[in-house]
Structures are given as structure tokens and as C-alpha cells.
Amino acid sequence: MPQALIMAPDPSPESPATHPRGGGWAAAAGALRGLAEDQTRPSAELVRMGSDSLLGWLCGDGDSAVEITWSEWEELDLLAPVAAAHGWRGPVARWLATLDELPAWAGEHLGPGARPGEVLAEELGLWLAGAEADSEQSSGQAAIPWTGKPLARGRRLADREEVARQVLGQLSGGERIVVHGFSQTLAATLTAAWKTGRETEVVLSESPANLGGRRMALGLVAAGLPVRLAWDLALFDELPAADWLWLGTEAIGAGAFLAPRGSRALLEAARRLGVATAVVTTTDKLMPGGELIRPAAGEESGLLWELPPEGVALDSCAWEAVPLDLPMTFITEQGAGQALDIFINTPSPSASPARTDTFDYDKILTR
């Protein structure tokens, strides 16, 4: 049985009041509210944009960081809208958990003269740049793995291009690949395979909750890759002739991963048919503490039916928790393996109790 999901709160539509920190703070708050309302932006890009907005406020004119205390930073709670709307997504949850841990970590590891604004700016810069590892990779040295701790060296956001390189090793060309749901990582991987001459037949599901399949098809066609778009239920008819069923995910928990609704049934059907299955993703989708969070209540109800009549209850969540042992493999920037490999090789920030409600569930991986 997949683990139960923690409910994320509904994003609050209220705007923060004007704060003595001035216009820079107001601009950052407005930008973060805008990101909270953006339901289509990839999570890694959202983290970079959020970091950039906060850095714009903290660094001001660039001469020095904003003078702010840790108490003031926590009182502002600028990240609350993003946490409510996107805290269920792995990269966002890891970003939030690291920033939430920063005040206590700084108090324990840095001297009393450390300025909170500068400490925040340094950590945000690591998320924005991605990492300290790029120069080492370009010189042929291995990237420094991040320990999950604030200010530690290492890449925060996984290398999406490396995922594509790892997947290419699994393809010879001519495969028929069925893809369910939108995934920027999957789209980039399919594009990379096409550009290297590995011609594949790609069948996408429409994913009507947010038209993710249509958005993905537009991006792939723009890159020169022909695709076929089908109704979600039609994918079951496509499986018998498929070589692969590929899925993406927004979050990996200790017992399950979040996938587009219907993924579990597709994986079970593929297993019966002997069709290879893979979750193509990045290790930064691993949730702090291994706890999955259900997307904010009501987030997609308008996409199902904007004004339903009385008596119609909407089951609008477009995601479901899928057991980690259902896919044959997980392909990440670290290579192909099992979900357990991700947990072993990927340190995570400490879970932030301020951002989630507690919930007891079995964290043992099913095998």
C-alpha cells in the first residue's frame, strides 16, 4: 500500500502588509506570490527564480546585504505562499527545508558576528548557481556531492542534462515509448535522444487536468520530434506494442512517489505485459524526511469543473502515490537503479516541521 499523503494548506490569497524593509522586500514578496500562483513552471526553475527574487532584496544595491535579524526573517515568512502552493514538490521542499534550518544552523556553527542577510544570500546563491561543481566537472574532476546541510559545498539542484545522458545509454533507437503526464525532465531527455539520431516513436497522454500532454507535445514538436497525443485511457491500448512506459515525478517519498493519476494502473498493466517501465527523474525530487505532501486542496478543481452544481463532489487531485517497487527502474543523473539507490546516494536536508503537519506512516520500502 502506498503511504498516506500529508495535506498541504491552501495558498492564502492575502497580500502581505507593507514592511519597514521597504520596496525591495515588497518586490520580492510580490514575485514570490506570483511564483506561488504559477502551476506550470518546472520546480527547479521555480526555486532558481525564488532565490533570485530574495537575493534581489537581500543584496539591494550590491554593496552589502540587508540588515535583518533572524527573528525578522522568520516573522516576514516570505516563503509561506510558495510553501503552501509548491511545498509538495521535491526541489521546492528541499529548498524550503534548507532555508528553514539556516537560522538554527548559523547560531550553532557561525560566530556571533555573522550577519543573517549575508548568510541567507550565500545559501541562496548556491541554489541559484546550482553549485560549485560546474567548474570541477568542466576540468574533468567529479562534482562535489551536497551533504544536505546549509552553506555546504555541492550542487543543490540536480543536473537535468546528465539525466538525458544516462537515459541515452538505455536506448538503441527505434523504440516505442509511452509517456504519461508532463515532465520537463522527460521532454529534455526525449529531445536529446532525437538529436543524437535515436529515432523513437513517442506516444503522450493528454493529461486533461492541466493539459500537460499538450504542453509537452508542443515543446517536443518545436524541437523537431514528431509525437502522437492520445487520451489517457487510450494508453492501455498502446502498451502491448510499447517498448517502454516512462513516467516523471514531482516528489519521491520513503514508500511511494507522486505520479500523474492513473500511473499505478498503467505500471501494473505494463508489468503483466512484460513492458519495461522507468521513472525518469532527478534525485532532488527526494522529499526531506521522506514524507509526501498532497498538492494544495482545491488546486485543480476549476480545471475539472469550474462551477459544479450542488450535489457534485469533485475528485480533482491529478496526482497519486505509487509504490516505489512498481517501476522496474529509476533513471536519474546518477544512472539507472532502484529507488533504494536514490536514498542511499542522496543526502537530504532535515525535514521542516514548520512547513508540514505530522503524520505517522510506514516508511519501509516495499520489496
Secondary structure, 3 states (H helix, E strand, C coil): CCCCCEECCCCCCCCCCCCCCCHHHHHHHHHHHHHHHCCCCCHHHHHHHHHHHHHHHHHCCCCCCCCCCHHHHHHHCCCHHHHHHHCCCHHHHHHHHHHHHHHHHHHHHCCCCCCHHHHHHHHHHHHHHCCCCHHHHHCCCCCCCCCCCCCCCCCCCCCHHHHHHHHHCCCCCCCEEEEECCCHHHHHHHHHHHHCCCCCEEEEECCCCCCHHHHHHHHHHHCCCCEEEECHHHHHHHHHHCCEEEECCCEECCCEEEEECCHHHHHHHHHHHCCEEEEECCHHHECHHHCCEECCCCCCHHHHCCCCCCCCCCCCCCEEEEECCCCCEEEECCEEECHHHHHHHCCCCCCCCCCCCCCCCCCCCCC
